[in-house]
């Protein structure tokens, strides 16, 4: 084998090495682009997650307020018959006291 053939073979090996390196570089660039896309997706996901947390906090706050309001209304509805009964008992007591006073005034003071 002569020197020119060896030089040619060496140049061909270097060319093949350069082609493989270019191919690897292209693959690395594709991976880099994919990772950047994933990173941007994660940023968008994080933003959406923060928005969802804020919305959930507001919904929870509204739910607590509605629960308090409804509890107050239910307590008022449950207490209404009790208040009527108390008024009725007060009316009976007042009638009884009035009857006793009337009896005393008409019979005892005569």
Secondary structure in CASP SS format (residue, H / E / C, confidence):
PFRMAT SS
TARGET T0000
AUTHOR 0000-0000-0000
METHOD secondary structure of the structure
MODEL  1
X C 1.00
X C 1.00
X H 1.00
X H 1.00
X H 1.00
X H 1.00
X H 1.00
X H 1.00
X H 1.00
X H 1.00
X H 1.00
X H 1.00
X H 1.00
X H 1.00
X H 1.00
X H 1.00
X H 1.00
X H 1.00
X H 1.00
X H 1.00
X H 1.00
X H 1.00
X H 1.00
X H 1.00
X H 1.00
X H 1.00
X H 1.00
X H 1.00
X H 1.00
X H 1.00
X H 1.00
X H 1.00
X H 1.00
X H 1.00
X H 1.00
X H 1.00
X H 1.00
X H 1.00
X H 1.00
X H 1.00
X H 1.00
X H 1.00
X H 1.00
X H 1.00
X H 1.00
X H 1.00
X H 1.00
X H 1.00
X H 1.00
X H 1.00
X H 1.00
X H 1.00
X H 1.00
X H 1.00
X H 1.00
X H 1.00
X H 1.00
X H 1.00
X H 1.00
X H 1.00
X H 1.00
X H 1.00
X H 1.00
X H 1.00
X H 1.00
X H 1.00
X H 1.00
X H 1.00
X H 1.00
X H 1.00
X H 1.00
X H 1.00
X H 1.00
X H 1.00
X H 1.00
X H 1.00
X H 1.00
X H 1.00
X H 1.00
X H 1.00
X H 1.00
X H 1.00
X H 1.00
X H 1.00
X H 1.00
X H 1.00
X H 1.00
X H 1.00
X H 1.00
X H 1.00
X H 1.00
X H 1.00
X H 1.00
X H 1.00
X H 1.00
X H 1.00
X H 1.00
X H 1.00
X H 1.00
X H 1.00
X H 1.00
X H 1.00
X H 1.00
X H 1.00
X H 1.00
X H 1.00
X H 1.00
X H 1.00
X C 1.00
X C 1.00
END
